[in-house]
């Protein structure tokens, strides 16, 4: 079983991190079944967040009796010290624990530092002093903030989108984290659903001994896929390598990752899906994409206000209004039977 060491935290776990965002969509008992099965099969790190509704509660319910044998990473979106302490105490309560292994600032627009007016990093230090957290982490979708966090030396871990569709800039972050002995947790290892073969994603991630992928898991069959790779890991060779090369050629560059940080849209457009509908139709085809509900969502693009809010908030610097227009045009062609 391949393992990864999260930098100077010296946390060593297998290459399957459990991303607990999706379990907020299923029942408490179903979530407990999946979480316990993950633990029983060697998964040891579980990543969640205060904003993931009842995800923390479900982890506490399912795994509190094995707390000493697992690692929990969670997050706060607090804007100030008061909000920080409120989030931390609530997370501890819901997780049924008295400490968090890695407490992360959740996609802040800036890099919190000691002495800041917001008081966030100082609150982290105090929480660590009190034994309520063990290590300090940060998650982000902005290259500039991630780079600043690495350069600062203030953070034990960075969580950032990383997949075989990532750019050289994102790969550079991985390499810098290794040099700085900083743990790297890879979110969106399936590129928001655009990578639809998990063995390819796993093979790519397995090349990096300092990267821990956080797989978002909602269904038992999804968990089973990743568990099957632990004893027989797919490798970056043969057909897998060839398919990854084709995907890179087709998809790298200007595409929507579906992160949703451009939302909400004042015109009511579901940007995080509509701006990548063309790719979804081709890479993860579903009859639902051609149904009446999706048609109505795509038609809302006609009402785009050209306000530029989505473009200004996109952490990847995409021209979102143009992406929406291109996807709508392509979608109309598909509906007319001209392309698929």
Secondary structure as a PSIPRED ss2 file (coil, helix, strand):
# PSIPRED VFORMAT (PSIPRED V4.0)

   1 X C   1.000  0.000  0.000
   2 X C   1.000  0.000  0.000
   3 X E   0.000  0.000  1.000
   4 X E   0.000  0.000  1.000
   5 X E   0.000  0.000  1.000
   6 X C   1.000  0.000  0.000
   7 X E   0.000  0.000  1.000
   8 X C   1.000  0.000  0.000
   9 X C   1.000  0.000  0.000
  10 X C   1.000  0.000  0.000
  11 X C   1.000  0.000  0.000
  12 X E   0.000  0.000  1.000
  13 X E   0.000  0.000  1.000
  14 X E   0.000  0.000  1.000
  15 X C   1.000  0.000  0.000
  16 X E   0.000  0.000  1.000
  17 X E   0.000  0.000  1.000
  18 X E   0.000  0.000  1.000
  19 X E   0.000  0.000  1.000
  20 X C   1.000  0.000  0.000
  21 X C   1.000  0.000  0.000
  22 X H   0.000  1.000  0.000
  23 X H   0.000  1.000  0.000
  24 X H   0.000  1.000  0.000
  25 X H   0.000  1.000  0.000
  26 X C   1.000  0.000  0.000
  27 X C   1.000  0.000  0.000
  28 X H   0.000  1.000  0.000
  29 X H   0.000  1.000  0.000
  30 X H   0.000  1.000  0.000
  31 X H   0.000  1.000  0.000
  32 X H   0.000  1.000  0.000
  33 X H   0.000  1.000  0.000
  34 X H   0.000  1.000  0.000
  35 X H   0.000  1.000  0.000
  36 X H   0.000  1.000  0.000
  37 X H   0.000  1.000  0.000
  38 X H   0.000  1.000  0.000
  39 X H   0.000  1.000  0.000
  40 X H   0.000  1.000  0.000
  41 X C   1.000  0.000  0.000
  42 X C   1.000  0.000  0.000
  43 X C   1.000  0.000  0.000
  44 X C   1.000  0.000  0.000
  45 X E   0.000  0.000  1.000
  46 X E   0.000  0.000  1.000
  47 X E   0.000  0.000  1.000
  48 X C   1.000  0.000  0.000
  49 X C   1.000  0.000  0.000
  50 X C   1.000  0.000  0.000
  51 X C   1.000  0.000  0.000
  52 X C   1.000  0.000  0.000
  53 X C   1.000  0.000  0.000
  54 X C   1.000  0.000  0.000
  55 X H   0.000  1.000  0.000
  56 X H   0.000  1.000  0.000
  57 X H   0.000  1.000  0.000
  58 X H   0.000  1.000  0.000
  59 X H   0.000  1.000  0.000
  60 X H   0.000  1.000  0.000
  61 X H   0.000  1.000  0.000
  62 X H   0.000  1.000  0.000
  63 X H   0.000  1.000  0.000
  64 X H   0.000  1.000  0.000
  65 X H   0.000  1.000  0.000
  66 X H   0.000  1.000  0.000
  67 X H   0.000  1.000  0.000
  68 X H   0.000  1.000  0.000
  69 X H   0.000  1.000  0.000
  70 X C   1.000  0.000  0.000
  71 X E   0.000  0.000  1.000
  72 X E   0.000  0.000  1.000
  73 X E   0.000  0.000  1.000
  74 X E   0.000  0.000  1.000
  75 X E   0.000  0.000  1.000
  76 X E   0.000  0.000  1.000
  77 X C   1.000  0.000  0.000
  78 X C   1.000  0.000  0.000
  79 X C   1.000  0.000  0.000
  80 X C   1.000  0.000  0.000
  81 X H   0.000  1.000  0.000
  82 X H   0.000  1.000  0.000
  83 X H   0.000  1.000  0.000
  84 X H   0.000  1.000  0.000
  85 X H   0.000  1.000  0.000
  86 X H   0.000  1.000  0.000
  87 X H   0.000  1.000  0.000
  88 X H   0.000  1.000  0.000
  89 X H   0.000  1.000  0.000
  90 X H   0.000  1.000  0.000
  91 X H   0.000  1.000  0.000
  92 X H   0.000  1.000  0.000
  93 X H   0.000  1.000  0.000
  94 X H   0.000  1.000  0.000
  95 X H   0.000  1.000  0.000
  96 X C   1.000  0.000  0.000
  97 X C   1.000  0.000  0.000
  98 X C   1.000  0.000  0.000
  99 X C   1.000  0.000  0.000
 100 X E   0.000  0.000  1.000
 101 X E   0.000  0.000  1.000
 102 X E   0.000  0.000  1.000
 103 X E   0.000  0.000  1.000
 104 X E   0.000  0.000  1.000
 105 X E   0.000  0.000  1.000
 106 X E   0.000  0.000  1.000
 107 X C   1.000  0.000  0.000
 108 X C   1.000  0.000  0.000
 109 X C   1.000  0.000  0.000
 110 X C   1.000  0.000  0.000
 111 X C   1.000  0.000  0.000
 112 X C   1.000  0.000  0.000
 113 X C   1.000  0.000  0.000
 114 X C   1.000  0.000  0.000
 115 X C   1.000  0.000  0.000
 116 X C   1.000  0.000  0.000
 117 X C   1.000  0.000  0.000
 118 X C   1.000  0.000  0.000
 119 X C   1.000  0.000  0.000
 120 X H   0.000  1.000  0.000
 121 X H   0.000  1.000  0.000
 122 X H   0.000  1.000  0.000
 123 X H   0.000  1.000  0.000
 124 X H   0.000  1.000  0.000
 125 X H   0.000  1.000  0.000
 126 X H   0.000  1.000  0.000
 127 X H   0.000  1.000  0.000
 128 X H   0.000  1.000  0.000
 129 X H   0.000  1.000  0.000
 130 X C   1.000  0.000  0.000
 131 X C   1.000  0.000  0.000
 132 X C   1.000  0.000  0.000
 133 X E   0.000  0.000  1.000
 134 X E   0.000  0.000  1.000
 135 X E   0.000  0.000  1.000
 136 X E   0.000  0.000  1.000
 137 X E   0.000  0.000  1.000
 138 X E   0.000  0.000  1.000
 139 X E   0.000  0.000  1.000
 140 X E   0.000  0.000  1.000
 141 X C   1.000  0.000  0.000
 142 X C   1.000  0.000  0.000
 143 X H   0.000  1.000  0.000
 144 X H   0.000  1.000  0.000
 145 X H   0.000  1.000  0.000
 146 X H   0.000  1.000  0.000
 147 X H   0.000  1.000  0.000
 148 X H   0.000  1.000  0.000
 149 X H   0.000  1.000  0.000
 150 X H   0.000  1.000  0.000
 151 X H   0.000  1.000  0.000
 152 X H   0.000  1.000  0.000
 153 X C   1.000  0.000  0.000
 154 X C   1.000  0.000  0.000
 155 X C   1.000  0.000  0.000
 156 X C   1.000  0.000  0.000
 157 X E   0.000  0.000  1.000
 158 X E   0.000  0.000  1.000
 159 X E   0.000  0.000  1.000
 160 X E   0.000  0.000  1.000
 161 X E   0.000  0.000  1.000
 162 X C   1.000  0.000  0.000
 163 X C   1.000  0.000  0.000
 164 X C   1.000  0.000  0.000
 165 X C   1.000  0.000  0.000
 166 X C   1.000  0.000  0.000
 167 X C   1.000  0.000  0.000
 168 X H   0.000  1.000  0.000
 169 X H   0.000  1.000  0.000
 170 X H   0.000  1.000  0.000
 171 X H   0.000  1.000  0.000
 172 X H   0.000  1.000  0.000
 173 X H   0.000  1.000  0.000
 174 X H   0.000  1.000  0.000
 175 X H   0.000  1.000  0.000
 176 X H   0.000  1.000  0.000
 177 X H   0.000  1.000  0.000
 178 X H   0.000  1.000  0.000
 179 X H   0.000  1.000  0.000
 180 X C   1.000  0.000  0.000
 181 X C   1.000  0.000  0.000
 182 X E   0.000  0.000  1.000
 183 X E   0.000  0.000  1.000
 184 X E   0.000  0.000  1.000
 185 X E   0.000  0.000  1.000
 186 X E   0.000  0.000  1.000
 187 X E   0.000  0.000  1.000
 188 X C   1.000  0.000  0.000
 189 X C   1.000  0.000  0.000
 190 X C   1.000  0.000  0.000
 191 X H   0.000  1.000  0.000
 192 X H   0.000  1.000  0.000
 193 X H   0.000  1.000  0.000
 194 X C   1.000  0.000  0.000
 195 X C   1.000  0.000  0.000
 196 X C   1.000  0.000  0.000
 197 X C   1.000  0.000  0.000
 198 X H   0.000  1.000  0.000
 199 X H   0.000  1.000  0.000
 200 X H   0.000  1.000  0.000
 201 X H   0.000  1.000  0.000
 202 X H   0.000  1.000  0.000
 203 X H   0.000  1.000  0.000
 204 X H   0.000  1.000  0.000
 205 X H   0.000  1.000  0.000
 206 X C   1.000  0.000  0.000
 207 X C   1.000  0.000  0.000
 208 X C   1.000  0.000  0.000
 209 X C   1.000  0.000  0.000
 210 X C   1.000  0.000  0.000
 211 X E   0.000  0.000  1.000
 212 X E   0.000  0.000  1.000
 213 X E   0.000  0.000  1.000
 214 X E   0.000  0.000  1.000
 215 X E   0.000  0.000  1.000
 216 X E   0.000  0.000  1.000
 217 X C   1.000  0.000  0.000
 218 X C   1.000  0.000  0.000
 219 X C   1.000  0.000  0.000
 220 X H   0.000  1.000  0.000
 221 X H   0.000  1.000  0.000
 222 X H   0.000  1.000  0.000
 223 X H   0.000  1.000  0.000
 224 X H   0.000  1.000  0.000
 225 X H   0.000  1.000  0.000
 226 X H   0.000  1.000  0.000
 227 X H   0.000  1.000  0.000
 228 X H   0.000  1.000  0.000
 229 X H   0.000  1.000  0.000
 230 X H   0.000  1.000  0.000
 231 X H   0.000  1.000  0.000
 232 X C   1.000  0.000  0.000
 233 X C   1.000  0.000  0.000
 234 X C   1.000  0.000  0.000
 235 X C   1.000  0.000  0.000
 236 X C   1.000  0.000  0.000
 237 X C   1.000  0.000  0.000
 238 X H   0.000  1.000  0.000
 239 X H   0.000  1.000  0.000
 240 X H   0.000  1.000  0.000
 241 X H   0.000  1.000  0.000
 242 X H   0.000  1.000  0.000
 243 X H   0.000  1.000  0.000
 244 X H   0.000  1.000  0.000
 245 X H   0.000  1.000  0.000
 246 X H   0.000  1.000  0.000
 247 X H   0.000  1.000  0.000
 248 X H   0.000  1.000  0.000
 249 X H   0.000  1.000  0.000
 250 X H   0.000  1.000  0.000
 251 X H   0.000  1.000  0.000
 252 X C   1.000  0.000  0.000
 253 X C   1.000  0.000  0.000
 254 X C   1.000  0.000  0.000
 255 X C   1.000  0.000  0.000
 256 X C   1.000  0.000  0.000
 257 X C   1.000  0.000  0.000
 258 X C   1.000  0.000  0.000
 259 X C   1.000  0.000  0.000
 260 X C   1.000  0.000  0.000
 261 X C   1.000  0.000  0.000
 262 X C   1.000  0.000  0.000
 263 X C   1.000  0.000  0.000
 264 X C   1.000  0.000  0.000
 265 X C   1.000  0.000  0.000
 266 X C   1.000  0.000  0.000
 267 X C   1.000  0.000  0.000
 268 X C   1.000  0.000  0.000
 269 X C   1.000  0.000  0.000
 270 X C   1.000  0.000  0.000
 271 X H   0.000  1.000  0.000
 272 X H   0.000  1.000  0.000
 273 X H   0.000  1.000  0.000
 274 X H   0.000  1.000  0.000
 275 X C   1.000  0.000  0.000
 276 X C   1.000  0.000  0.000
 277 X H   0.000  1.000  0.000
 278 X H   0.000  1.000  0.000
 279 X H   0.000  1.000  0.000
 280 X H   0.000  1.000  0.000
 281 X H   0.000  1.000  0.000
 282 X H   0.000  1.000  0.000
 283 X H   0.000  1.000  0.000
 284 X C   1.000  0.000  0.000
 285 X C   1.000  0.000  0.000
 286 X C   1.000  0.000  0.000
 287 X H   0.000  1.000  0.000
 288 X H   0.000  1.000  0.000
 289 X H   0.000  1.000  0.000
 290 X H   0.000  1.000  0.000
 291 X C   1.000  0.000  0.000
 292 X H   0.000  1.000  0.000
 293 X H   0.000  1.000  0.000
 294 X H   0.000  1.000  0.000
 295 X H   0.000  1.000  0.000
 296 X H   0.000  1.000  0.000
 297 X H   0.000  1.000  0.000
 298 X H   0.000  1.000  0.000
 299 X H   0.000  1.000  0.000
 300 X H   0.000  1.000  0.000
 301 X H   0.000  1.000  0.000
 302 X H   0.000  1.000  0.000
 303 X H   0.000  1.000  0.000
 304 X C   1.000  0.000  0.000
 305 X C   1.000  0.000  0.000
 306 X C   1.000  0.000  0.000
 307 X C   1.000  0.000  0.000
 308 X C   1.000  0.000  0.000
 309 X H   0.000  1.000  0.000
 310 X H   0.000  1.000  0.000
 311 X H   0.000  1.000  0.000
 312 X H   0.000  1.000  0.000
 313 X H   0.000  1.000  0.000
 314 X C   1.000  0.000  0.000
 315 X C   1.000  0.000  0.000
 316 X C   1.000  0.000  0.000
 317 X C   1.000  0.000  0.000
 318 X C   1.000  0.000  0.000
 319 X C   1.000  0.000  0.000
 320 X H   0.000  1.000  0.000
 321 X H   0.000  1.000  0.000
 322 X H   0.000  1.000  0.000
 323 X H   0.000  1.000  0.000
 324 X H   0.000  1.000  0.000
 325 X H   0.000  1.000  0.000
 326 X H   0.000  1.000  0.000
 327 X H   0.000  1.000  0.000
 328 X H   0.000  1.000  0.000
 329 X H   0.000  1.000  0.000
 330 X H   0.000  1.000  0.000
 331 X H   0.000  1.000  0.000
 332 X H   0.000  1.000  0.000
 333 X H   0.000  1.000  0.000
 334 X H   0.000  1.000  0.000
 335 X H   0.000  1.000  0.000
 336 X C   1.000  0.000  0.000
 337 X C   1.000  0.000  0.000
 338 X C   1.000  0.000  0.000
 339 X C   1.000  0.000  0.000
 340 X C   1.000  0.000  0.000
